[in-house]
Amino acid sequence: MTIQLPGSDGVLRPYSPRTAPLAVSPGTPLTSRTVFSAAHVVADPFADVSPDSPAAVDWDATLAFRRHLWSHGLGVAEAMDTAQRGMGLDWAGAAELIRRSAAEAKAVGGRIACGVGTDQLTAPASLDEILAAYEEQLALVEESGAQAILMASRALAAAAEGPEDYLEVYGHLLRQAAEPVVLHWLGPMFDPALEGYWGSSDLDTATETFLEVIAAHPDKVDGIKVSLLDAQREIDIRRRLPGGVRCYTGDDFNYPELIAGDEKGFSHALLGIFDPLGPLAAEAVRVLDTGDVKGFRELLDPTVELSRHLFQTPTRFYKTGVVFLAWLSGHQEHFTMVGGLQSARSLPHFARAYELADGLGLFPDPVLAEARMKNLLSVYGVAQ
């Protein structure tokens, strides 16, 4: 059996899908690394909405996917960039997502951390207004019983006049946080509005401010998530963290080497690519739990080509590939996204994502994945 897939040159070529998935199943809890998957949301395909409407979410399918991740021993990073936060999912939708997911985590004993931002602000704001918005979201996450992830703020990036404003805002938030939080540095490749975060477009200067925030409140920082797609910078930052502060890699290009680590330390993980890679990633970390670094790399290294494909520029549209693979994998019954973001990638991009994911054995039912890929191709006018 073959399927005709279009390449970037517009030429169709035959591809023979594999007939069996990679054999992975839920196992023992992960011990050597703390691993979060930043999870996507499932849209309600029957909602009569436009891309400008508030998100219409299929809550049953969305929560079922989180149970899937928890069953494999992964934590869920909720209401983050992967959930289309600020790209189709507004604060009202994110707040509902946090409440529902936190309750579900409590019911099944799953680990959860939730994004705290300022996206209820829809106009230029003062520092006091930004701080109040952060406080509102932090209170909701803490009341839900989830761990807080202080996300980068578009409003703060626009309003801050220099590093001192970041030190003031983050210092205030960390002092009032009930429990240690995760600080998230999201680079402009994921969100152009975050250019110059921490008060400078020079990454060395920005790094010093970031580390100054942590050094002033090490007891309130569980860890940091670095999403700059720069492995050496993450390693350099990791080595300068105060004792007890973790580094959660957010580098979807270099995660195997960063999680494996070196003689001076390693990164934990909080990754969007671990949404489609969840079962395989968990299996790889269980191998690492035994001390088998080589076996861990043998499982995870081959996934990097798929990750780099999904996260290719414009990187912020990686969510489209993540949801596409969830559909092919049978985790949802449609390929529809909040905000209409399913249109953000091309057919050749989808074809290559299908081929790479199939080659890794990611699809629990390869026959279903092939049928759904053929359905998508037919919509684009590619006869099979």
C-alpha positions as CSV (number, residue, x, y, z in Angstrom):
1,M,0.0,0.0,0.0
2,T,1.3,3.5,-0.9
3,I,0.1,7.0,-0.5
4,Q,0.9,9.9,-2.9
5,L,2.5,12.7,-1.0
6,P,3.3,16.2,-2.4
7,G,6.8,17.5,-1.9
8,S,7.8,21.2,-1.6
9,D,8.4,21.2,-5.3
10,G,4.8,20.3,-6.0
11,V,5.7,16.8,-7.3
12,L,3.8,13.8,-6.0
13,R,5.8,10.8,-4.9
14,P,4.8,7.4,-3.4
15,Y,5.3,6.7,0.2
16,S,4.7,3.3,1.9
17,P,3.4,3.7,5.4
18,R,4.5,1.4,8.2
19,T,2.0,-1.2,9.3
20,A,2.7,-1.2,13.1
21,P,3.3,1.5,15.6
22,L,6.3,1.7,17.9
23,A,5.6,-0.5,20.9
24,V,5.3,1.8,23.9
25,S,2.8,1.7,26.7
26,P,2.3,3.4,30.1
27,G,4.9,2.3,32.7
28,T,6.5,3.3,36.0
29,P,6.7,6.9,37.1
30,L,9.6,9.0,35.8
31,T,12.3,9.5,38.4
32,S,15.5,11.0,37.0
33,R,13.8,14.0,35.3
34,T,10.7,16.1,35.7
35,V,9.0,16.2,32.3
36,F,6.1,18.4,31.3
37,S,4.3,18.3,28.0
38,A,2.8,21.6,27.0
39,A,-0.6,20.4,25.7
40,H,-2.8,21.6,22.9
41,V,-6.5,22.4,23.1
42,V,-9.1,20.7,20.9
43,A,-11.5,23.0,19.1
44,D,-15.3,22.4,18.9
45,P,-15.7,21.8,15.2
46,F,-19.5,22.4,15.3
47,A,-19.3,25.9,16.9
48,D,-20.4,28.7,14.5
49,V,-17.5,31.0,15.1
50,S,-14.9,33.0,13.2
51,P,-11.2,33.4,13.8
52,D,-12.0,36.6,15.8
53,S,-14.5,34.9,18.1
54,P,-13.7,33.6,21.6
55,A,-12.3,30.1,21.5
56,A,-14.9,27.3,21.3
57,V,-13.3,24.3,23.0
58,D,-14.3,20.6,23.0
59,W,-13.7,20.1,26.7
60,D,-14.2,16.3,26.7
61,A,-11.6,15.8,24.0
62,T,-9.2,18.3,25.5
63,L,-9.3,16.7,28.9
64,A,-9.1,13.2,27.4
65,F,-5.8,14.2,25.8
66,R,-4.4,15.4,29.2
67,R,-5.4,12.0,30.7
68,H,-3.4,10.4,27.9
69,L,-0.3,12.3,28.8
70,W,-0.7,11.7,32.5
71,S,-1.1,7.9,31.9
72,H,2.4,7.9,30.5
73,G,3.9,9.6,33.5
74,L,4.2,13.1,32.0
75,G,3.2,16.3,33.7
76,V,0.9,18.7,31.8
77,A,2.0,22.3,31.3
78,E,-1.4,23.9,30.8
79,A,-2.6,27.1,29.1
80,M,0.8,27.7,27.6
81,D,1.9,28.6,24.1
82,T,1.0,25.2,22.8
83,A,-2.6,25.7,23.9
84,Q,-2.6,28.7,21.5
85,R,-2.5,31.2,24.4
86,G,-2.7,34.5,22.7
87,M,-3.2,32.9,19.3
88,G,-6.8,31.9,19.4
89,L,-7.2,31.2,23.2
90,D,-8.0,34.4,25.2
91,W,-7.8,34.8,28.9
92,A,-11.4,33.8,29.5
93,G,-10.8,30.5,27.6
94,A,-7.5,30.0,29.4
95,A,-9.0,30.5,32.8
96,E,-11.7,27.9,32.1
97,L,-9.0,25.5,30.8
98,I,-7.0,26.0,33.9
99,R,-10.0,25.3,36.2
100,R,-11.0,22.2,34.3
101,S,-7.5,20.7,33.9
102,A,-6.5,21.4,37.5
103,A,-9.6,19.6,38.7
104,E,-9.0,16.7,36.3
105,A,-5.3,16.5,37.5
106,K,-6.5,16.3,41.1
107,A,-9.0,13.5,40.2
108,V,-6.4,11.3,38.5
109,G,-3.3,12.3,40.5
110,G,-1.6,14.0,37.5
111,R,1.1,16.7,37.8
112,I,0.1,20.1,36.4
113,A,1.6,23.5,36.1
114,C,-0.3,26.4,34.5
115,G,0.6,29.6,32.7
116,V,0.2,33.0,34.4
117,G,0.3,36.0,32.1
118,T,-1.3,39.3,31.3
119,D,-3.4,38.5,28.2
120,Q,-6.6,40.0,29.7
121,L,-5.0,43.3,28.8
122,T,-6.1,44.3,25.3
123,A,-4.6,47.8,25.2
124,P,-1.4,49.5,26.2
125,A,-1.0,49.3,30.0
126,S,0.9,50.8,32.8
127,L,3.2,48.7,35.0
128,D,0.6,48.8,37.8
129,E,-2.0,47.5,35.4
130,I,0.4,44.8,34.2
131,L,1.1,43.8,37.8
132,A,-2.6,43.6,38.6
133,A,-3.2,41.4,35.6
134,Y,-0.4,39.0,36.6
135,E,-1.8,39.0,40.2
136,E,-5.3,38.1,39.0
137,Q,-4.0,35.1,37.0
138,L,-1.6,34.0,39.7
139,A,-4.5,33.9,42.2
140,L,-6.6,31.8,39.9
141,V,-3.8,29.2,39.3
142,E,-3.0,29.0,43.0
143,E,-6.6,28.6,43.9
144,S,-6.9,25.8,41.4
145,G,-4.1,23.9,43.2
146,A,-1.7,24.0,40.2
147,Q,1.9,25.1,40.1
148,A,2.3,28.6,38.5
149,I,4.4,29.3,35.5
150,L,5.1,33.0,35.1
151,M,5.0,33.5,31.4
152,A,6.5,36.4,29.4
153,S,4.1,39.3,29.0
154,R,3.6,41.1,25.7
155,A,2.2,44.0,27.7
156,L,5.3,44.2,29.9
157,A,7.6,44.0,26.8
158,A,5.7,47.0,25.4
159,A,5.6,49.0,28.6
160,A,9.0,48.4,30.2
161,E,11.6,51.1,29.8
162,G,14.5,49.0,30.9
163,P,15.7,46.1,33.1
164,E,14.6,47.8,36.3
165,D,11.0,47.5,35.3
166,Y,11.3,43.7,34.9
167,L,13.1,43.5,38.3
168,E,10.3,45.4,39.9
169,V,7.4,43.4,38.4
170,Y,8.9,40.0,38.8
171,G,10.3,40.8,42.3
172,H,6.8,41.8,43.4
173,L,5.2,38.6,42.0
174,L,7.8,36.3,43.4
175,R,7.5,37.8,46.9
176,Q,3.7,37.2,47.0
177,A,3.7,33.8,45.3
178,A,2.5,31.1,47.7
179,E,4.7,28.4,46.3
180,P,7.8,28.3,44.1
181,V,7.1,29.1,40.5
182,V,8.6,28.4,37.1
183,L,9.9,31.5,35.2
184,H,9.4,31.3,31.4
185,W,11.6,33.1,29.0
186,L,10.0,32.8,25.6
187,G,12.1,34.0,22.7
188,P,10.8,36.2,19.8
189,M,10.9,33.3,17.4
190,F,7.9,32.0,19.3
191,D,6.3,35.4,19.7
192,P,7.7,38.5,17.9
193,A,6.0,40.8,20.4
194,L,8.5,39.5,23.1
195,E,11.5,41.0,21.3
196,G,13.8,42.7,23.9
197,Y,12.4,40.9,26.9
198,W,14.2,41.5,30.2
199,G,15.0,45.0,28.9
200,S,17.4,44.3,26.1
201,S,17.6,42.8,22.6
202,D,21.2,41.8,23.5
203,L,20.8,38.3,24.9
204,D,23.9,38.5,27.1
205,T,22.5,41.6,28.7
206,A,19.0,40.1,29.0
207,T,20.5,37.0,30.5
208,E,22.1,39.0,33.3
209,T,18.7,40.6,34.2
210,F,17.0,37.2,34.1
211,L,19.6,35.7,36.5
212,E,19.4,38.7,38.8
213,V,15.6,38.1,39.2
214,I,16.3,34.5,40.2
215,A,19.3,35.3,42.5
216,A,17.1,37.8,44.5
217,H,14.4,35.2,45.1
218,P,15.9,31.6,44.8
219,D,13.4,30.2,47.4
220,K,10.5,31.3,45.2
221,V,11.8,29.9,41.9
222,D,11.3,26.1,41.4
223,G,12.9,26.4,38.0
224,I,13.2,28.2,34.7
225,K,12.0,27.3,31.2
226,V,14.2,28.6,28.5
227,S,12.8,28.7,25.0
228,L,15.5,30.4,22.9
229,L,16.4,27.5,20.6
230,D,20.1,28.1,21.7
231,A,21.5,25.0,23.4
232,Q,24.7,26.6,24.5
233,R,23.0,29.6,26.0
234,E,20.7,27.3,28.0
235,I,23.7,25.3,29.2
236,D,25.5,28.5,30.3
237,I,22.4,29.7,32.2
238,R,21.8,26.3,33.7
239,R,25.3,26.3,35.2
240,R,24.8,29.7,36.8
241,L,21.5,28.9,38.6
242,P,21.4,28.9,42.4
243,G,21.3,25.5,44.0
244,G,17.9,23.9,44.0
245,V,16.6,25.9,41.0
246,R,15.9,23.6,38.0
247,C,16.3,24.3,34.3
248,Y,13.4,23.0,32.2
249,T,14.4,22.9,28.6
250,G,12.0,24.5,26.2
251,D,14.4,24.0,23.3
252,D,12.5,22.0,20.7
253,F,15.6,21.7,18.5
254,N,18.1,20.3,21.0
255,Y,16.2,18.6,23.7
256,P,17.8,15.2,23.7
257,E,21.3,16.5,24.5
258,L,20.0,19.0,27.0
259,I,17.9,16.4,28.9
260,A,20.8,13.9,28.8
261,G,23.1,16.6,30.2
262,D,26.8,16.5,30.9
263,E,29.2,16.1,33.8
264,K,28.0,19.5,35.2
265,G,24.3,18.9,35.1
266,F,21.2,18.4,33.0
267,S,17.9,20.0,32.1
268,H,14.4,18.8,33.0
269,A,11.8,19.3,30.3
270,L,8.8,21.5,29.5
271,L,8.3,21.0,25.8
272,G,5.6,21.5,23.1
273,I,7.1,18.7,21.1
274,F,6.3,16.3,23.9
275,D,2.6,16.7,23.0
276,P,2.9,14.5,19.9
277,L,5.9,12.6,21.3
278,G,4.4,11.9,24.7
279,P,4.5,8.1,24.9
280,L,7.9,7.9,23.2
281,A,9.4,10.7,25.2
282,A,8.2,9.0,28.5
283,E,9.7,5.7,27.4
284,A,13.0,7.4,26.6
285,V,13.1,9.0,30.0
286,R,12.4,5.7,31.7
287,V,15.4,4.3,29.9
288,L,17.4,7.3,31.2
289,D,16.1,6.5,34.7
290,T,18.2,3.3,34.6
291,G,21.3,5.3,33.7
292,D,21.3,4.2,30.1
293,V,22.1,7.5,28.4
294,K,23.0,5.8,25.1
295,G,19.6,4.0,25.0
296,F,17.8,7.3,25.8
297,R,19.5,9.1,22.9
298,E,18.8,6.2,20.6
299,L,15.1,6.6,21.3
300,L,14.9,10.4,21.3
301,D,17.5,11.6,18.8
302,P,15.5,10.3,15.8
303,T,12.6,12.5,16.8
304,V,14.5,15.8,16.3
305,E,14.0,15.9,12.6
306,L,10.2,15.9,13.1
307,S,10.5,18.5,15.8
308,R,12.6,20.8,13.7
309,H,10.1,20.4,10.9
310,L,7.1,21.3,13.0
311,F,9.0,24.2,14.6
312,Q,10.4,25.6,11.4
313,T,9.9,29.3,10.7
314,P,7.5,31.0,11.4
315,T,8.0,29.0,14.6
316,R,4.9,30.3,16.3
317,F,2.8,28.1,13.9
318,Y,4.2,24.9,15.3
319,K,0.8,24.4,17.0
320,T,-0.8,23.6,13.7
321,G,1.5,20.5,13.2
322,V,0.9,19.4,16.8
323,V,-2.9,19.4,16.3
324,F,-2.5,17.8,12.9
325,L,-0.6,14.8,14.4
326,A,-3.1,14.6,17.3
327,W,-5.9,14.1,14.6
328,L,-3.9,11.5,12.7
329,S,-3.2,9.7,16.0
330,G,-6.9,9.5,16.8
331,H,-6.8,11.8,19.8
332,Q,-9.5,14.0,18.2
333,E,-12.0,13.4,15.4
334,H,-11.2,16.4,13.3
335,F,-8.5,18.8,12.2
336,T,-9.9,22.1,13.3
337,M,-8.2,24.6,15.6
338,V,-9.4,27.6,17.6
339,G,-8.8,30.7,15.6
340,G,-8.8,28.8,12.4
341,L,-5.1,28.1,12.8
342,Q,-5.3,24.8,10.8
343,S,-4.7,27.0,7.8
344,A,-1.3,28.2,9.0
345,R,0.8,25.5,7.3
346,S,1.0,24.2,3.8
347,L,0.0,20.8,2.3
348,P,3.7,19.9,1.7
349,H,4.4,20.7,5.3
350,F,1.6,18.4,6.5
351,A,2.8,15.7,4.1
352,R,6.3,15.7,5.5
353,A,5.1,15.8,9.1
354,Y,3.0,12.7,8.3
355,E,5.9,10.9,6.8
356,L,8.3,11.7,9.6
357,A,5.8,10.8,12.3
358,D,4.8,7.6,10.6
359,G,8.5,6.7,10.2
360,L,8.9,7.0,14.0
361,G,5.9,4.8,14.7
362,L,4.0,7.6,16.5
363,F,0.6,6.7,15.2
364,P,-1.2,4.1,17.4
365,D,-3.3,3.1,14.4
366,P,-1.2,3.6,11.2
367,V,-4.2,2.5,9.0
368,L,-6.3,5.3,10.6
369,A,-3.6,7.8,10.1
370,E,-3.2,6.9,6.5
371,A,-6.9,7.1,5.8
372,R,-7.1,10.6,7.5
373,M,-4.0,11.8,5.5
374,K,-5.7,10.6,2.3
375,N,-8.9,12.5,3.3
376,L,-6.9,15.7,3.8
377,L,-5.1,15.2,0.5
378,S,-8.4,14.8,-1.3
379,V,-9.7,18.1,0.2
380,Y,-6.6,19.7,-1.5
381,G,-7.4,18.0,-4.8
382,V,-4.8,15.2,-4.6
383,A,-6.4,12.0,-5.9
384,Q,-5.2,8.7,-4.4
